[in-house]
Amino acid sequence: MREEHPFLNMIIDSNGVTKALDLNYVETEDLAGFCLVEEDINCWKQLQMYLLGIAHVMEIIELLKNDCLT
């Protein structure tokens, strides 16, 4: 898709859009789809970070529990 729509390269490879985009209907639909995929990826990354944090907290709780019992 990136080869078909150079504006996606501008969004992905730079600091964002720096000029107005003149998109047709198909390009607008493709951009909307791209944004949804990016949002899904970010949501999964956030969930992974949250679960990783929970795993670390559980390890710390177990260590503290063991220290308190001995």
GUMI-56377 format. One record per residue: residue number from 1; residue in one letter; chain; y, z, x of N, C-alpha, C, CB in turn. Coordinates in steps of 0.1 Angstrom, whole numbers, plus 5000, padded with zeros to 4 digits. Atoms other than C-alpha are relative to their C-alpha. Glycine has a CB too. Layout:
// residues N
 seq type mol   ny   nz   nx  cay  caz  cax   cy   cz   cx  cby  cbz  cbx
 NUM    a   A    Y    Z    X    Y    Z    X    Y    Z    X    Y    Z    X
...
END
This chain:
// residues 70
 seq type mol   ny   nz   nx  cay  caz  cax   cy   cz   cx  cby  cbz  cbx
   1    m   A 4988 5000 5008 5000 5000 5000 5013 5000 5009 5000 5012 4991
   2    r   A 4988 4999 4991 5024 5007 5029 5004 4986 5005 4997 5009 5012
   3    e   A 4996 5013 4996 5022 4971 5040 5007 4992 4989 4987 4992 5005
   4    e   A 4994 5007 5012 5031 4959 5005 5014 5005 4997 4991 5002 4988
   5    h   A 4987 4994 5004 5061 4983 5001 5006 5006 5013 4998 5010 4989
   6    p   A 4993 4994 4988 5082 4988 5033 5008 5013 4997 5008 4990 5006
   7    f   A 4992 4988 5003 5102 5014 5015 4992 5013 5001 5006 5000 4986
   8    l   A 5009 4989 4998 5072 5037 5016 5000 5005 5015 4986 4997 4996
   9    n   A 4998 4997 4986 5074 5035 5054 5012 5008 5003 4999 4987 5009
  10    m   A 4987 4993 4998 5110 5046 5052 4999 5014 4996 5011 4992 4993
  11    i   A 5002 4986 5005 5100 5076 5032 4991 5008 5009 4995 5000 4985
  12    i   A 5010 4992 4992 5070 5086 5053 5004 5002 5014 4987 4992 5000
  13    d   A 4998 4999 4986 5082 5078 5088 5014 5005 5004 4999 4986 5005
  14    s   A 4987 4995 4996 5118 5090 5087 5004 5013 4993 5011 4989 4997
  15    n   A 4995 4988 5007 5139 5118 5073 5003 4998 4986 5012 5005 5007
  16    g   A 4998 5003 5014 5138 5103 5039 5008 4988 4997 5007 5012 4993
  17    v   A 4992 5012 5004 5158 5077 5020 5014 5002 5004 4998 4998 4985
  18    t   A 4986 5000 4996 5192 5070 5035 5009 4990 4993 5000 4998 5015
  19    k   A 4992 5010 5007 5202 5042 5013 4994 4998 4986 5002 4986 5007
  20    a   A 5005 5002 5013 5198 5032 4977 4988 4990 5000 5011 4994 4990
  21    l   A 5011 5009 5001 5165 5016 4968 5001 4992 4988 4987 5008 5000
  22    d   A 4999 5010 5011 5165 4985 4946 4985 4996 4997 5009 4988 5003
  23    l   A 5014 5002 5002 5129 4987 4933 4998 4993 4986 4993 5014 5000
  24    n   A 5004 5006 5012 5112 4966 4907 4990 5009 4993 4994 4986 5002
  25    y   A 5008 4991 5008 5089 4980 4880 4987 5004 5008 4996 4993 4987
  26    v   A 5013 4997 4993 5057 4977 4901 5003 5009 5012 4994 4987 5005
  27    e   A 4996 4991 4988 5074 4993 4932 5003 5014 4995 5011 4994 5007
  28    t   A 4996 4987 5005 5087 5021 4910 4987 5007 4996 5009 4999 4988
  29    e   A 5013 4994 5003 5052 5027 4896 4992 5005 5012 4991 4990 4992
  30    d   A 5007 4996 4988 5037 5027 4931 5006 5012 5007 5000 4988 5010
  31    l   A 4993 4989 4994 5064 5051 4943 4996 5013 4992 5015 4998 5000
  32    a   A 5004 4989 5008 5056 5074 4914 4986 5005 5003 5001 4997 4985
  33    g   A 5013 4996 4996 5019 5073 4923 4999 5006 5013 4991 4987 4999
  34    f   A 4999 4994 4987 5027 5080 4959 5005 5014 4999 5009 4991 5009
  35    c   A 4995 4987 5002 5047 5110 4949 4990 5010 4994 5013 5000 4992
  36    l   A 5011 4991 5006 5019 5124 4928 4990 5003 5010 4994 4993 4988
  37    v   A 5011 4998 4990 4994 5120 4956 5006 5010 5010 4996 4987 5007
  38    e   A 4994 4991 4991 5018 5137 4980 5001 5014 4995 5014 4995 5004
  39    e   A 5000 4986 5007 5023 5166 4955 4987 5006 5000 5006 4998 4986
  40    d   A 5013 4994 5000 4986 5170 4952 4996 5005 5013 4990 4989 4994
  41    i   A 5004 4996 4987 4981 5171 4989 5007 5013 5004 5004 4989 5010
  42    n   A 4993 4988 4997 5008 5197 4993 4995 5012 4992 5015 4998 4996
  43    c   A 5006 4989 5008 4993 5218 4965 4987 5005 5006 4997 4996 4985
  44    w   A 5013 4997 4994 4959 5217 4982 5003 5008 5013 4991 4988 5003
  45    k   A 4997 4993 4988 4975 5227 5015 5005 5014 4998 5011 4992 5008
  46    q   A 4995 4987 5003 4993 5256 4999 4988 5009 4995 5010 5000 4989
  47    l   A 5012 4992 5005 4960 5268 4982 4992 5004 5012 4992 4992 4990
  48    q   A 5008 4996 4988 4942 5266 5016 5007 5011 5008 4998 4987 5008
  49    m   A 4993 4990 4992 4969 5286 5033 4999 5014 4993 5015 4997 5002
  50    y   A 5001 4988 5008 4968 5312 5005 4986 5006 5002 5002 4997 4985
  51    l   A 5013 4995 4998 4930 5315 5007 4997 5005 5014 4990 4989 4996
  52    l   A 5002 4996 4986 4931 5317 5045 5007 5014 5002 5006 4990 5010
  53    g   A 4993 4987 4999 4956 5346 5042 4992 5010 4993 5014 4999 4993
  54    i   A 5008 4991 5007 4934 5363 5017 4988 5004 5009 4995 4995 4986
  55    a   A 5012 4997 4991 4904 5360 5041 5004 5009 5011 4994 4987 5005
  56    h   A 4996 4991 4989 4924 5376 5069 5003 5014 4995 5013 4994 5006
  57    v   A 4998 4987 5006 4935 5404 5046 4987 5007 4998 5008 4999 4987
  58    m   A 5013 4993 5002 4899 5411 5037 4994 5004 5013 4991 4990 4993
  59    e   A 5005 4996 4987 4890 5412 5073 5007 5013 5005 5001 4989 5011
  60    i   A 4992 4988 4996 4918 5437 5080 4996 5012 4992 5015 4997 4999
  61    i   A 5005 4989 5008 4907 5458 5051 4987 5006 5004 5000 4996 4985
  62    e   A 5013 4996 4995 4872 5459 5063 5001 5008 5013 4990 4988 5002
  63    l   A 4998 4993 4987 4883 5469 5098 5006 5014 4998 5009 4992 5009
  64    l   A 4994 4987 5003 4905 5497 5084 4990 5009 4993 5013 4998 4991
  65    k   A 5010 4992 5007 4877 5509 5061 4990 5006 5010 4993 4991 4989
  66    n   A 5010 4995 4990 4853 5511 5091 5007 5011 5009 4996 4988 5008
  67    d   A 4993 4990 4991 4879 5530 5112 5002 5013 4993 5014 4994 5004
  68    c   A 4998 4987 5008 4886 5555 5084 4987 5007 4998 5006 4996 4987
  69    l   A 5013 4993 5003 4849 5562 5078 4994 5006 5013 4990 4989 4995
  70    t   A 5006 4995 4988 4841 5569 5115 5008 5011 5006 4999 4990 5010
END
